[in-house]
Amino acid sequence: MTRSPHDPDAYDAGPVAALREIAFLLERAREDTYKVKAYRTAVATILPLSAEELDERVEAGTLTSLPGIGASTATVIEAAARGQLPERLARVRADHGGPQVEGGKKIRAALRGDLHSHSDWSDGGSPIEEMAFTAIELGHEYLVLTDHSPRLKVARGLSAERLARQLEVVEAVNAHLSGSDFTLLKGIEVDILDDGALDQSEEMLARLDVRVASVHSKLKMESSAMTRRMVAAIAHPRMNVLGHCTGRLVTGARGTRGRSEFDARAVFEACATHDVAVEINSRPERRDPPTALIELARDIGCLFSVDSDAHAPGQLDLLDHGCARAEAAGIDPERIVNTWEKSRLLEWANP
């Protein structure tokens, strides 16, 4: 079917692109996982099909006989295969395709990558390669894969053995992408244990490119104990980024949660002393650190990292939220470590 390029209902990117765009925009809007999974499953089902087989199934109306293809995803595939803009894609674009926030554009343009992301090896929703491909599409030069460490069992944290296997996968992805300007970097979001130790072996921490360390347990610990815990972790020679430092939740499906109490000045002075970046977490449900703490870390002289904390490919685009907050706080882009070229970033993370 031939359609005019000026026809607003024309669509020539194909079914895979249509399904992936719907999933991406739903993820960016932080919709429930079950609403997204069908579209990513449908992509995996039709990718191996030849163009001829796909066309035959579209014309015969037999797409739903394939595993993972339901009525709604079949409708998207059929429309896109015929050069028509799928109605579902048009609705998702209208609902979620516009700008996410005002401001932050200068810092967003300066970012070269993202230091905090999760795959389906822990509590993320998509394979490592899909996270990498989406990062490339967003213009990243690097993405650090930071799945959880062993203690966080609810998030399927990686033992040393599983992490070692994951590093092999990262190397394979980079080999496949050789010749591109993108690198998937080896990382971890490592739990800060009660005594300030990091929840992974020294051997494995040494094999990584970048390490984000975060508190995920006993968030209501007494202030002086929490301060000692965080300062001890920050002093660890392998620590690079202090993740979502207060642990608060201000909105979202998980409900709200108050911030952890600690001596923020002591914690941020330790970050400045040990060259550890304070993360500005871009997830709207976190807004962590609170604005007053971002400003305190700024005034103390800390470095920063603006990260997505993405648990799905579309959430990699949440960086806009963190960039707007960094700009509003007057953070110089040069102090944001993921504006740096990869070589400089790696030299800083592994002195």
C-alpha positions, 0 to 999 in steps of 0.5 A: 500500500503506497501512502503519501509522505504528507499523510499524517497517518503514514508510517514507514518505520515498520512493526518492530520500531512501532512496538519498541516506541510504544514500550519506550514511551510507556516505560518513560512514563513509568507505566506498570510493567505489565502494560509494557511487557506485551510490546517487548514480548511481541518484538522478540517474537517477530524479530526472527521472522523473514519479511515475507513470513511476516507479510503473509501472516499479516494478510492471513490474519494469523499473527495471534497464533504466534506465542506472545502476540495478542490482539492489541499487539497484532493490531499494531503490527498489522497497521505498521506493516501496511504503512499506517500509523498504529492507533495505539502508537498515536495515542501513546505519543499524544499522552507521553511523547512531549517534553518531560520537564522544563529546563535542564537542556544545557546540562542534558546536552552535555551529558555523555552517558549514564552511570546507574542502570539495571537489567533483567539480571537483577530487578530491571525489566529488559535484557542487557543488550536492549538497554545498550541499544536504547542508550545508543539511540538516546545518543549516549557514549557510554552506559554503566550497567549497575545491577544490585549486589547479593544482599538485596535478595528481593532485587535478585542481587548478583553474587560474585559468580553471577557478576563474573558471568555478567561481565562476560556478557558485557564484553560480548555486547561490546564486541558486537558493537565494536566500531561504534562510538558507544561502550557498555561499562561494567558496574554495580549498585553495591549495597552499603552494609550496616557497618559501612562495608560494601556488599561485594568482594574486593576482587570483583569490585576491582574488576569494575569500571564504575561503582555506585554505592547506596543504602537500601536497608535500615533506612530509619537507622539513628542519625549518628549511626547512619552518618558513620555508615555512609562516611565509612562507605565513602572512604572505601577506595573503590567507591565512586558514586553515592546513590540516592542518598536519603532513600526517600520516595515522594510519589509513585506506585510504591507509595511515599517514604520519608528520608533517612536522617544523617549529618549531611554536611559530614557525609558530603565533606567526606564525598569531597575529600574522597572524590566521590560524586553525589548522585542526582537521581532522576527518577521523579518518585525519588527527587533525591537528594532534596533540593537543599541537600543538592545545594549543600553538596554544591557549596561544599564542593562535591562532584555530581552524577546525574543518573537515570536509575533506569529499570527499563529501556524507556526510563533511560530518558528520565535524565531530563528530570535530573538535569532540570534539578541540577540546572535549577541548583546552579551546578556547573556541568564540569562538576557532573562526572558523566559530562566527561569523556569516557577516558577521563571518567575511567581515570577518575573512577580507577585512580 
